[in-house]
């Protein structure tokens, strides 16, 4: 790997690391970065790279909040454990609609929405909505 490719990967990592912690779309920003910074890799590798870099950021979040997310912690009382299970239930219920739509329409969504123009417009729209709220 050349130093230039290493710097590009570093840029991807920084963008993913910062946007994962903010109330903005880390995936959307990765799509925009891909338009600006082209890695010299195969499309298959790039797809795997996106998954791995986001998995790393998500695992960092899980590690940081492990105590809060762990319903089996011996340091929690019964009320705290119930609250943690309720949180997990809400996460699962919240994922069901996205999972169903993702399974049914994944290719269609990728074809119509996985591009820099749509992502940029929607980031602006949602940014304005955040400001107004």
Secondary structure as UniProt FT lines:
FT   HELIX           3..20
FT   TURN            21..23
FT   HELIX           26..36
FT   HELIX           43..64
FT   HELIX           66..69
FT   TURN            71..72
FT   TURN            74..75
FT   HELIX           78..113
FT   HELIX           116..132
//
